[in-house]
Amino acid sequence: MTTSFRARILLVDDDLSNLLVLQKILEQEAYQVISARSASDALQLFRKQGADIVLSDLRMPGMSGLELLRAIRLISQDVPVVILTAFGTVDDAVEAMKLGAVDFLSKPIKRANVLKLIQDCLGRVRRNRKVQPPLSTKQLMLGQSIEIQEIRRTIRMLAPTTASVFIHGESGTGKEIVAKLIHQESGRAGNMVSINCGAIPETLLESELFGYERGAFTGATTSKRGLFEAADKGTLFLDEIGEMPLSLQVKLLRILEDGTFLRLGSIQAKKVDVRIIAATNANIKEKISENKFREDLFFRLNVVNIHLPNLKDRKTDISLLATHFLEDASLHYGKEGIIFDSDALALLTQYSWPGNIRELKNVIERTVVMNGTGVITAVELNLPIPLPSEHKKSIRTEEEVKIAFQKQLVFSIGTPLHEVEREMIQKTLEATGGDKNLAAKLLGVNLRTIYRKIQDFV
C-alpha cells in the first residue's frame, strides 16, 4: 500500500516480543516506526521527534499507558493515541477515552485490526491537517516550563473578563500570540485587530486608530472608520504601546474611561465596546520617569500584567517548539518525515536564542529548505556555540593561531587524556576567535566532531 506521507508511529510496550511483532507489521506497510520499552522513554521520544500516531501498552513498570496518555495530551491534543492491553477492563477503557484515547485494543493484536485502526487514525490526522493551521495559537503556547504553565493559567482566568491586559516581553517572545489566545478564549463576538504603534508616523497612527471624516485633511475625499470601530465588540491589540505619542495617549485614556472617541474632523462622539490588550518590549517605568508615557494610562492598561520570558529561560520548551516548527515547515515544503538527530536537539537547547521564538522558527524553516537527507544535524543548523571559555581572541590566519596556541598550551606529565583533549580544543577555539571550521582543520578532525565535543564539555 502507499500513503500520501510516511506516517511516524510510536510503539510503546515493555514486552519485547509484542513490540517486535507490531514493528514488523507496520514497517511492512511502509510506516516509519519508533519504539520504546517504557512509557518514560516513549515520552522523551515524543518530545524530541513527535509522532503521527501512538500505540501504547496499558500496564508497564513505572509510568503506565494512561499516565503516558495524560502527558502526551499536555503536549498535543491532536495526535491519536491507542491503548493496547491483554488485561483490559471496562473501567480502563472508559478512563482511556476520557483522557483522549481514540481506541482501546485487546491483545493479542490481529494484523487486520491494527492496520484498519491505523488507517482510521490517519484519516483523523489528515482531517486535522486540512482543517487546522499547521501551528495553532494554542500549540505555540505549549510548554512544560513553570513560566508557560503560569501564563496559561492566567489566560484562562482573565480571558472571559473585560479587563485590559498589558504584555511585556522582548522581541520575538510571542506577545501577539498571547493576545490572540486571550481573544480566542474570551468569547467576544467581534474581531481582533492589531497595530504596531511604533511602525506608523504619528499623523497616520491617529487616523488609523480613530478614523476620519471626509474633508478632515487634504486628500480625505471619503470618510473612513478606524481600528477602534473595526474592533467593536472585539479586541484591539496595541503592539509597542511604549512608542505611542503623548498626544494620542490622552485620547486612548478617554476611550478606556468611557468608551467614546471622535473621528478626525468630527464633533460627533462614537461609542465602542473594545477590549484593549497592549504590549511592549520597552521599559515603561523608565519611559514614565522620562515623561514619555503617561502614568495614568499605564495604570489603566495594566489591570492584568503578563510577562513573557525569553526562550533561553524556558529551555525545557525548546525541543517541543522546535518539533512543531519542524512539522510545520516539513509539511509546507513537501518534505514530511524530516527529524532532528540528537546532536541537533542538544544544540537547539544550548543556544541562547537572542531572537527568541521568532528566531527559532526561522532557523528551523531555513534548515528544512536546505535539508536533503531527512535528518537535521547540528552542523546544518549553523548556530554559533558559546565557547567553553569566556576568553576569545580575534585571530584568523593559521600561522597566528599556531603561535597563540603554542603560548597557551601547557600540559603536565600525568594529565588524563580526556583533559588534554578538552584543553586542546578549548585553546584552539580561543585562538581562532571561535572559528570552528578553522579549529577543526588545525586539529585534523571534522566539524561535526568539534560540535559534539563542545556539547560534551558544557
Summary of the structure (lengths in Angstrom):
residues: 458
radius of gyration: 27.8
end to end distance: 46.6
largest distance: 89.2
contacts: 1424
relative contact order: 0.08
helix: 50%
strand: 13%
